[in-house]
Amino acid sequence: MKPKIIKTEADHAAAMARIENLFGAKPGSPEGEELELLATLVEKFEENAFPIDLPDPIAAIRFRMEQQNLRPKDLAPYLGSASRVSEVLRGKRQLSLEMIRRLNKGLEIPTGVLVQEQPKIYGNHRVETIRDLSQFPANIFKEIFQRKWFEKFRGNFNEAKQKANDLLEDFLCFGSHSRAIPAFSRQSLRGKSTENAEALLAWKTRILRLASKKRLKDRFDRSDITKEFTHRVAALSRLKDGPRLAVEELEKYGIAVVIERHLTTTHLDGAAMKLPNGTPVIGLTLRYDRLDNFFFCLFHEIGHVVHHISKSKADLFLDDLKQIPTDKFEKEADEFALECLVPEKNWRRFWQAGKFDAESVRREAKRLGIHGVILAGRVQREKNDYHALSRIVNEAKVRHLFERQGK
């Protein structure tokens, strides 16, 4: 049949019959192209009845397991033996046509979702050391346990070690969540933190898991991030609760912001990435408890979201901002942050005046509508003198604002 938009149940039935005939067609062949197109059309038709917007078959199965409180053993009638259930959930076995039929009929998972290509769960992260979860570093596993990232587990550490593989699989794959962690095929890593691949994977997974729980009112639109918007956010630095208000402002515009301390084996300040549904995500570690660091890092990651992630130039940025930027994207994000906090023309005038005493800094910052810490931190950065103006810089702390509210 010639593929067409599916409008009725009869159209749907015909498309399903044709999919069955085409199942197993070689990708790229005429039959394979037809199968892909039909699967897309079927998925679109089924969205109203099953609006979960899942990115792959494994995530769809896990989502349905959570909805119906199913355990892996409960999938045996659909997937076969316990070993086959395990292989499917781990991404090591492709779904057969008979499995797809059973899952569609028994669990009402759309065929359009199930016939999609199944990605490898771990292999697409470019974290080459994670080929076998039994080799996951013990010190990182222990820290994840201590920080209660295994959210549903209530046992002690010895019990956790006995279930390490299952706990890590559920955590790293968004186990019972509706969306699997994206495959970061295009990522930018700034700094020595990149040496510890497992810790980085765990931290960014944690950020995405927390971001996926947020209920943002509006979808992100890059055109909303105007000079007026960034000036308004920068001006919040003058308020006592400014950092929290800045986070709330970004989330009003569809950017999820998560505060999560970095793992001890890494040296991260922040990250920019996105959820499978396209929602941009900013992660901040608050590694330095300074207001100027908070706002510079926040605007740096906004720069990545606006200029790189939203334009599909990259999927992930992990940043140690103490390191000098070496690539174009990092330099662009740095420039964006500096311009948003202190516009270049204003900075050039202030710098040429050469008055960097505390009173002059406070007066100029007030004129610019930002906290004095922001300008003092910029002076330290440009002079490469982190003792200068230290009294001003140490006036405003950040961490307590988020710890108090449990963020």
N, C-alpha and C positions, 0 to 999 in steps of 0.2 A: 504494500500500500504506500501511497505517497504521503509522507508525514504532513499533518495539518494540526492546527490549534484544536485542542480537546475541549469541547464545550458541553458534552452530554455524557451520561453514563455509557451509552452505546459507543461513543467515540473512545471512551476510556477502555471499555472491554476489547474493542478492536485493536487498540494500541498495545494492550497487555498481551493479546494473542500474538501479535507481530513480534514483540519483545522476546517472547518465549522462543519463537522460531529463530530469532537472530542471536540469541544468547550464546556467547563464546566466539562471536565473530572477531576477526583479527583487527586490532586498533589501526585506524588509518585506511582500511579498506572501505569500499562503498557500503558494505553491510555494517561495518563498524561505525561509520559515520552516521548511518541511519539509526543504529541502536542508540548512540549517544544523544542524537536529536530527540528520539522518542522518549528516552529516559527523562530528558529535560522537560518535555511537554507533559509527561505523566506527573512529574514532581510538581510542576506548576499547578496542575489541576487538583492535586491532592492537598495542596497547602492549606486551603480553607478548612478541610476536615482534620488536618494534622499539621498545625502551624508551628513546627518546632525549628525549622530552618537549620537542620543539622548538616555539618560539613562532610561527614563520611559515615559508612555503615556501622562501624564499631561504636562511634559516639551515639548513633541512633539506638542501637541495641542497649547500650548502658543507660541511656536516658529512660527507655521503657522499663528497664529493670528497676530503676529508682522509683518510677511512677507506681509500679505494681508490687514493689517490695520483693523482688525476685532475687534469689541467690543463683550463683553460677550453675548449681546442680539442677535448678528449675528449667534451664535452657536445654537440657538433654533431649526432650521430645522434639525440639526444633533443629538442633545442631548435631545430635548423635551422642557419642560417649562423652564421659567427663574430660577425657584428654582432648577431644575435638573442641569442646566448649572452651577449654583453656587456650588451645591454639588459635581459635577465632578471636577471642578477646585480647590476646596478645599480638594480634596482627600477623601471625605466622601461617595462617591458613585462609585462603580465599573462600568466600561463600559459594557453595554450589547452587545450581538452579533449584534443587529440591529444598535446600536450606532456605532460600529466598521465598519459595512458595509457602513453606511452613511458617516462617516469621511474619510474612504478610497476612496470612490467614489467621494465625493464632495470636499474634501480638499487634496486628494492624499497623505494622510499620510500612510506610509507602514503598512500593517496589522501585519507584524512581530514586529513592535514597539508597536502597540495598544494592542496586545494580551499578552504582558508581564504583570507580576504581578504588580499591582499598589501599590507603597509604600505610607504609611501615610506621609503627608508632615511634620507635626510637631513631631509626636510621636517618631520618630527614632533618635531624637537629644539628647536624655537623658537630656533634659531640662524639667524636670517634671512640672515646674511651668507654662509652656506655654501650657495650654490645651484650653484656650479661649482667643483670642486676645483682648477682651474687658478688660481683667485683666492685660494687659501689663503695666508695671510701667510708670506712667505719666512723671516722671523726665527723664527717658531714652528716651521716645518718643519725648519729647521736645528737648533734645540734638541732637537726630538724625535729627529732623527738622531743628534746628539751623545750623547744619553742612552740610545741603543740601544733605543728603544721599537719600532723596526721589527725585531722579534726574529729573523726568519729571513733578513734581508738582510745580506750580508757584503761588499758593495762599498764604494767610497769615496764621498765626498760628491758629486762630479761625476756619478758613475753614479747615485746616489740621485736627483739632480735630474732626470735623464733619465727616471726611472721614478716621478716624484713622484705622479702621479695614481693609479697602481696601488698604490703603497705606502700612500698615505693611505686609499684605498678599503678595502684589506685591514685596516688598523689601525682605522679608525673604524667599520667594519661587523663587527668581530670576524671578519675575513676567513675564516680556515680553522677558526674555532671553531664549536662546536655551537650557540651561542646568539647572536643579534644583540643589539646594545646596545638597551636599552629606550627607548621614546619618552617623554621626560620632559615630559608635557603639564601637569603640576602641579608647579612648582618654586618654591623660595623662595631668593632670592639676597640675601645680606647683605653690603653693602659695595661699594666701588668696583671690586672685582675683576670685577663683572658687566659692565664695559664691554668686556672683551676676550672676546667670545663664542667665537672659535675656540680660544683657549688653554684656556678652561674646558671646552669639549667634549673637547679632546685629553686634558686631565688626568683628567677623570672617566671617560673611556673607558679610560685606563691603569689607573685604580683598579679598574674592573669587570673588565678582562681579568685582572689579577692575582688578584682575588677569586675569579674563576671557576675558577682552578686549585687553590684550596684544597679540601681534603677534610675537611669538618667532619663529626664523628661524629653529632651530634644536630641536629634541626631546631629553629629558634627558637620559643620559646613565651613570649609576653609575661608570663605569670603567674610565670615563673621569676625575673624581675627584681624581687626583693623588697628590702625595707630591709636584710635580713640579707646579701643578695648584694652590694648596693652598698657596705655597710659593710666587707665582706670585701675588695672590690676596692680601696677607699680605703685600707685598712690596709696594702696591699701597697706603698704609697708609702714606708714605713719601711725597706723592704729594698733592698739595693744593686742588685738586678736587678728591682726592683719594676715598672717600666713593661713590660718584656717579659713578666713573669708576669701582669700585668693583661690584656695582649693574649691570652695563652694561656687565661686564665680566660674571657674573653668568647667565644673560639672554641669552648670546651667547651660553651657554651650556644647555639651556632648563629649567632653574629654574626661575620662575616668582618671582620678588621681589616687594613688595608693602610697601610704607611708609604711615602709617596712625596713627595719635595720638590716644591713648587709650581713652575710655570713662571715664568720671571723677569718676565713681563709681568703677572702676577697677584699678589694679596695674600691668599692663602688660609691659614686655619688648619686647617680640616677640612671634612668633608662627611659626610652620611648619605644613603644611597640603597638600592636593592635590585636583586638579579639577577632575570632573568625568571622563575626558579623560586621567587621570593619570599624568598630568603635576604637578610637585611639586611646591609648593607655600611657600614663606617665607614672613611673615609679621613682620615689625619692627615699634615700636612706638616712638623711640627716646626719651624715657622718661627722660633720662639723656643726656644732650647736651655735651657729651664728646667723643672724638675720640676713646679712649680705650674701652668704653662701646659699641660703635657702632660695632667695629670689633669683640669684644668678643661675643656679641649677634649674629652677623651675622654668625660667625663660629659655634656657638652653634647650631643654627638652621640648618646650612649645615650638621652638625653632625647627627641631627635627620633625615634629608632627606636621607643621604647616608647610615646610619646604621640601620635605623628603618622604615621609611615610604617606601623607595624603596624596602625594603625586606618584606613589608606587615606585620610588627610587630605591627604597630599602624596606625591610620588614622589621628590623630591630636595631636599636642603638644601645650599647652598654657603655657608660661613661665614668671614667676616673678623671675628674676635671683638674687634678693636680698635674696631669701629664700634658705636655705641649701638643696641641693638635697637629697632626701630620697630613690629614687628608682634607679634601675640599669640603665635604659635608660637615666635618667637625668645625672647621674654620667658619663656615657659614652660620652654624648654630651659635658659636661664640659671638660673632658679629651681631647676630640678631638679638642676643641677650644684652649685650652692651648697649646697643641702640635703644632698646626698649626701656632700660633703666636710666641711662643718661645719654640722650641724643648727642651724636657726634659733634654737632655745631656748638652745643652748650658745653660739652666736655672740653673742646679745643679752646674756647674762650676762658674757661676756668683754669685750665692747665697753663695757658700762656700768661695768665695773671700771676701765677707763682705763689699765691698765698694759701698755704696748706695747714695753717694753725687751726685748732679746734673750733674757734669762733667763726672763722671764715668758712669752714666746711659746713658747719651747722646752718649758717646764713644762706649759703648757696643751695644746700639741700632743701631748705624750706622754700626757696624761690622756685625750685624745680618740682616741688610737690612730693618729695620722697623723704624717707627717714634718713637722718644723717649717717647712719651706719652704712647705707648703700654707697654714698659718695666716699666715705672714709675707706671702705673696702676697695673701691676703685683706685684710690690714691695709693694704697698699699700695693696693689697689683702692679700699677704702672711704675712705681718707684722700686719695686722688688724689695720693699722694706716692711716686714710684717710686725715691726715694733712701733712704727709710726702710727699715731692716732689710735693706739690700742685701747685707750680708755673709752673712746666712742664706740669702737668696733665691739667691745665686750659688753656694751650696755644691754643689748637685746638678745635674748635666747629664744629658741624655737621649740625644742623637743617637748617641753612641759605642756605646750598648747595642745599637742596631739595625744600625749599620754593621759592627760586629764580627761579628755573626752573619749578615750579608748580607740583612737584611730590609728 
